[in-house]
Each structure stands twice: as structure tokens, then as C-alpha cells.
Amino acid sequence: MWTVPEPPALDPRAEEPKEIAAARKAAEKATAAAAAEGEQR
């Protein structure tokens, strides 16, 4: 027996969640730092 309705569908035109944007920005920064460090060697 279902007691909780399923969540609404995601809107494809919606803004990206802030958590995902922050994680992506951190990953890009880390990648850029690693690339810059590799160029210095």
C-alpha cells in the first residue's frame, strides 16, 4: 500500500540546484589547479 505520493517531475528549464553548481565549480577549480601544477613541472 502506497502512503506517500511520488515526487513531482523535474522541470528541465529549471535552474540547476545550488549544491550541484557549487560541486561543479569546486571540481573545475581543482582540475584547473592540477593542470596548472602539471605545466609547472
Contact map, one row per residue, 1 for C-alpha under 8 A:
11100000000000000000000000000000000000000
11111000000000000000000000000000000000000
11111000000000000000000000000000000000000
01111100000000000000000000000000000000000
01111110000000000000000000000000000000000
00011111000000000000000000000000000000000
00001111100000000000000000000000000000000
00000111110000000000000000000000000000000
00000011111000000000000000000000000000000
00000001111101000000000000000000000000000
00000000111111000000000000000000000000000
00000000011111000000000000000000000000000
00000000001111100000000000000000000000000
00000000011111110000000000000000000000000
00000000000011111000000000000000000000000
00000000000001111101100000000000000000000
00000000000000111111100000000000000000000
00000000000000011111110000000000000000000
00000000000000001111111000000000000000000
00000000000000011111111100000000000000000
00000000000000011111111110000000000000000
00000000000000000111111111000000000000000
00000000000000000011111111100000000000000
00000000000000000001111111110000000000000
00000000000000000000111111111000000000000
00000000000000000000011111111100000000000
00000000000000000000001111111110000000000
00000000000000000000000111111111000000000
00000000000000000000000011111111100000000
00000000000000000000000001111111110000000
00000000000000000000000000111111111000000
00000000000000000000000000011111111100000
00000000000000000000000000001111111110000
00000000000000000000000000000111111111000
00000000000000000000000000000011111111100
00000000000000000000000000000001111111110
00000000000000000000000000000000111111111
00000000000000000000000000000000011111111
00000000000000000000000000000000001111111
00000000000000000000000000000000000111111
00000000000000000000000000000000000011111
